[in-house]
Amino acid sequence: MSERRLVMVPGPINYEPSVLRELAVSGLDHTSPEFVEIFADALGKLREIVYAGKEHQPVVIAGTGTLGMEASVTNFLTKGSRVLVVSNGYFGDRFKELLSRYPVKTDVLRPDTIGNGVEASRIIEAVEKGGYDLVTLTHVDTSTGVLQPIREVGKKLRNTGTILVVDGVCSVGGEEINLVEDGVDVLFTGSQKALGVPPGLAIIWLSPKALEKLKELKEPLSPYYMDLKKWVEVMRSYEEKKPVYFGTPAVNLVVALRKSLELILREGMENRVRRHMVLSEAFREAMKALGLGILASEKYTAHTITAVKLPGGIDAGTLVSFARSAGVAIARGLLKEVNYFRVGHMGPVNANDVIATIAVIERALYKQGYLSRLGDGLIRAQEVLARHEF
């Protein structure tokens, strides 16, 4: 039983067995005709899941989401560039920390309270006043479960010289993203969350505007390995079925990525987003039925992760430890000023996974003396799921 665990942290997640089996492929090297076909197919499917046009260029690099974050900003900055960081949590603030290593001017725009996003009007006003070269938005901040809307800002910046970079680590594959309609110039994610592939791939999408900026910019701040101009050449060559070398691709992970993308597109992105919405609603409503609060305000609620506030006297660490000992992995909160825990419900997660997670949280609260009876959260979740015919 110790090897059976339901992983409901905000990533890495539980993976489809068919995706994991792809990791065991042998006999493929990065220049083999078979792998070239697989890589080209995966790149095409990456466009589909975010509704990108053919002129958008996906890039897949061996590395983590943090590598994607650094590559996504440094390639578009030179010494003295101005950056506006829109932060709604720990990972929004990470942009500020990252950029502090480079000779650029960075301003941070935060919401009025933890759990809110930043109003689009405030972002647009700040850009118009600040003359920023680049703006970063965290679509879903893993620390707070806050979803920051993109489209209004993206449309405003579309025809300007400002590059819009979106952190999609906790959203791509689970939230609605349309690169063309949203006006996103650079989107990045990691493989281990809603895309449903084990950690190890940084994935970046570049708009035509971003690709043009890459050509124009002299002496960008990007480190050698993160030089997107080089990686774009590699990706285009693979799509033309002509493998070239800059850094060795993570062959087995790319094969697994192709399989996961196949499953995602078989489900259909509209259906996938709807599933995430229904399951997240069921989980949130269950937590409310137990008398617990949701950290993200209703207007800015994500569907891939929920951050749950605990009342005084209930220790988050004890609750998380109990859940893990019972075979369900959930996560503590990252913000020290809030007593809370986090549950990820993304990727191939299903209704049974959510019900099992609610049940173990109820037992943990019962053990700590917070609940006098069990089942209220489960009943509420079942009602939501039944209403949506899930």
PASEZA-391392 format. One record per residue (C-alpha): x, y, z. Coordinates in steps of 0.2 Angstrom, whole numbers, padded with zeros to 4 digits, always signed. Layout:
<nodes>
XYZ;...
</nodes>
This chain:
<nodes>
+0000+0000+0000;+0015+0012+0003;+0018+0013-0016;+0000+0018-0019;-0002+0037-0017;-0014+0049-0025;-0004+0064-0029;-0015+0080-0027;-0001+0093-0025;+0000+0107-0037;+0013+0097-0047;+0021+0085-0051;+0004+0076-0053;-0002+0058-0056;+0002+0053-0074;-0008+0043-0086;+0000+0025-0087;+0001+0026-0106;+0012+0042-0104;+0023+0034-0092;+0026+0019-0103;+0032+0030-0117;+0047+0035-0105;+0053+0017-0107;+0056+0019-0126;+0074+0013-0131;+0084+0014-0146;+0080+0032-0151;+0093+0045-0152;+0089+0063-0156;+0094+0062-0174;+0084+0046-0178;+0071+0047-0191;+0058+0040-0179;+0062+0053-0166;+0062+0067-0178;+0044+0063-0183;+0039+0062-0165;+0046+0079-0161;+0039+0087-0176;+0022+0080-0172;+0023+0086-0154;+0028+0104-0159;+0012+0104-0170;+0001+0098-0156;+0008+0111-0144;+0001+0124-0156;-0016+0116-0155;-0018+0116-0136;-0016+0135-0135;-0024+0139-0151;-0008+0146-0158;-0007+0150-0177;+0006+0142-0188;+0016+0158-0187;+0019+0155-0168;+0034+0145-0164;+0034+0132-0149;+0051+0128-0141;+0055+0113-0131;+0071+0113-0120;+0077+0101-0107;+0075+0110-0091;+0061+0116-0079;+0048+0129-0079;+0061+0141-0070;+0072+0139-0085;+0057+0143-0096;+0054+0159-0085;+0072+0165-0087;+0073+0162-0105;+0056+0170-0108;+0062+0187-0101;+0081+0188-0104;+0080+0186-0123;+0069+0202-0124;+0079+0213-0113;+0095+0223-0114;+0105+0233-0102;+0093+0247-0095;+0077+0239-0101;+0061+0242-0090;+0050+0228-0084;+0033+0228-0075;+0030+0213-0065;+0012+0209-0061;+0012+0198-0046;-0002+0189-0037;+0009+0178-0026;+0025+0169-0023;+0029+0165-0041;+0024+0182-0047;+0037+0189-0035;+0050+0176-0042;+0051+0187-0058;+0057+0201-0047;+0070+0190-0039;+0076+0183-0056;+0077+0200-0064;+0087+0207-0049;+0102+0197-0057;+0101+0207-0072;+0105+0226-0076;+0087+0231-0079;+0074+0242-0070;+0060+0232-0062;+0043+0238-0055;+0031+0227-0046;+0012+0229-0047;+0002+0219-0034;-0016+0217-0029;-0024+0226-0014;-0026+0210-0004;-0019+0192-0005;-0031+0182-0015;-0035+0195-0028;-0028+0198-0045;-0023+0215-0052;-0036+0224-0062;-0032+0226-0080;-0035+0244-0080;-0022+0246-0067;-0009+0236-0077;-0013+0246-0093;-0012+0263-0084;+0005+0258-0077;+0012+0252-0094;+0006+0269-0102;+0015+0279-0089;+0030+0268-0087;+0036+0265-0105;+0040+0247-0101;+0049+0236-0113;+0041+0220-0106;+0027+0215-0094;+0025+0198-0085;+0009+0191-0079;+0007+0175-0069;-0008+0167-0076;-0011+0155-0061;+0000+0158-0046;+0003+0141-0038;+0005+0149-0021;-0012+0157-0020;-0023+0149-0033;-0026+0166-0041;-0030+0166-0059;-0025+0183-0067;-0035+0187-0083;-0024+0190-0099;-0035+0196-0113;-0039+0214-0109;-0020+0217-0106;-0015+0207-0121;-0026+0216-0133;-0020+0233-0127;-0002+0228-0129;-0004+0219-0145;+0001+0234-0157;+0014+0241-0145;+0033+0238-0143;+0030+0230-0126;+0032+0211-0125;+0019+0202-0114;+0026+0187-0106;+0014+0175-0097;+0019+0162-0084;+0008+0147-0089;+0016+0134-0078;+0000+0131-0068;-0012+0134-0081;-0007+0127-0098;-0017+0111-0102;-0030+0116-0089;-0036+0134-0091;-0042+0142-0106;-0028+0150-0116;-0029+0157-0134;-0013+0164-0139;-0020+0174-0154;-0035+0181-0146;-0026+0184-0129;-0012+0194-0137;+0001+0184-0128;+0019+0187-0135;+0028+0174-0125;+0020+0159-0115;+0030+0147-0105;+0026+0131-0095;+0034+0116-0087;+0029+0098-0092;+0024+0092-0075;+0008+0100-0071;-0008+0101-0082;+0002+0094-0097;+0003+0078-0088;+0022+0074-0092;+0035+0071-0078;+0047+0085-0074;+0061+0090-0086;+0054+0100-0100;+0053+0119-0102;+0040+0124-0115;+0039+0141-0123;+0028+0148-0136;+0033+0163-0146;+0021+0175-0156;+0026+0183-0173;+0029+0199-0163;+0041+0190-0151;+0050+0182-0165;+0053+0198-0174;+0059+0206-0158;+0072+0192-0156;+0079+0196-0173;+0080+0215-0169;+0087+0215-0152;+0105+0218-0151;+0115+0210-0136;+0101+0202-0126;+0104+0197-0109;+0100+0179-0111;+0113+0166-0106;+0120+0154-0119;+0110+0139-0116;+0094+0150-0116;+0097+0159-0132;+0080+0157-0140;+0086+0162-0157;+0097+0146-0157;+0082+0136-0151;+0070+0143-0164;+0082+0137-0177;+0083+0120-0170;+0064+0118-0168;+0061+0124-0186;+0073+0112-0192;+0065+0097-0183;+0048+0102-0191;+0056+0102-0208;+0062+0084-0203;+0080+0090-0203;+0088+0087-0185;+0101+0099-0180;+0111+0100-0164;+0112+0114-0151;+0109+0104-0135;+0103+0086-0134;+0084+0085-0132;+0077+0075-0118;+0072+0061-0130;+0061+0050-0119;+0052+0065-0111;+0048+0072-0129;+0041+0055-0133;+0030+0055-0118;+0025+0073-0121;+0019+0068-0139;+0008+0054-0131;+0001+0066-0117;-0003+0079-0131;-0012+0066-0141;-0023+0062-0126;-0027+0080-0122;-0032+0083-0140;-0042+0067-0140;-0052+0074-0125;-0053+0091-0134;-0047+0107-0125;-0065+0114-0123;-0070+0098-0114;-0054+0098-0104;-0056+0115-0098;-0074+0112-0093;-0068+0096-0083;-0056+0107-0073;-0069+0119-0070;-0082+0107-0064;-0069+0097-0053;-0063+0113-0045;-0080+0119-0041;-0084+0103-0033;-0069+0104-0022;-0071+0122-0017;-0089+0120-0013;-0084+0105-0002;-0072+0115+0007;-0085+0129+0010;-0097+0116+0017;-0084+0112+0029;-0083+0130+0035;-0066+0133+0027;-0061+0148+0016;-0054+0149-0001;-0039+0160-0002;-0043+0166-0020;-0057+0178-0022;-0072+0172-0032;-0067+0184-0047;-0050+0177-0048;-0052+0159-0044;-0041+0146-0054;-0047+0129-0059;-0031+0119-0058;-0027+0122-0040;-0036+0128-0024;-0028+0136-0009;-0039+0133+0007;-0038+0144+0022;-0038+0136+0039;-0045+0143+0055;-0035+0146+0070;-0030+0131+0080;-0029+0120+0065;-0012+0116+0060;-0009+0115+0041;+0007+0104+0043;-0003+0091+0054;-0017+0091+0041;-0005+0088+0026;+0005+0075+0036;-0011+0065+0040;-0017+0066+0022;+0000+0060+0016;+0000+0046+0028;-0017+0041+0022;-0011+0040+0004;-0016+0057-0003;-0002+0070-0006;-0008+0088-0003;+0003+0103+0000;+0006+0116+0013;+0004+0134+0008;+0019+0144+0003;+0015+0161+0011;+0020+0162+0029;+0007+0176+0033;-0008+0164+0029;-0013+0147+0038;-0018+0137+0023;-0015+0121+0012;-0016+0118-0007;-0023+0105-0018;-0020+0103-0036;-0033+0096-0047;-0026+0096-0064;-0021+0085-0079;-0029+0068-0079;-0038+0071-0062;-0056+0064-0061;-0071+0065-0050;-0066+0050-0039;-0049+0058-0036;-0057+0074-0030;-0069+0064-0019;-0055+0054-0011;-0046+0070-0007;-0061+0078+0001;-0064+0062+0012;-0046+0062+0018;-0047+0081+0022;-0063+0078+0032;-0055+0064+0042;-0040+0075+0046;-0051+0089+0052;-0061+0077+0062;-0045+0071+0070;-0040+0088+0075;-0057+0091+0083;-0063+0104+0070;-0077+0093+0064;-0091+0085+0075;-0097+0074+0060;-0091+0068+0043;-0098+0069+0026;-0104+0087+0023;-0090+0091+0011;-0093+0075+0002;-0112+0078+0000;-0109+0095-0007;-0096+0089-0019;-0107+0075-0025;-0121+0087-0028;-0110+0098-0039;-0104+0083-0049;-0122+0076-0051;-0128+0093-0057;-0115+0094-0071;-0118+0075-0075;-0100+0072-0071;
</nodes>
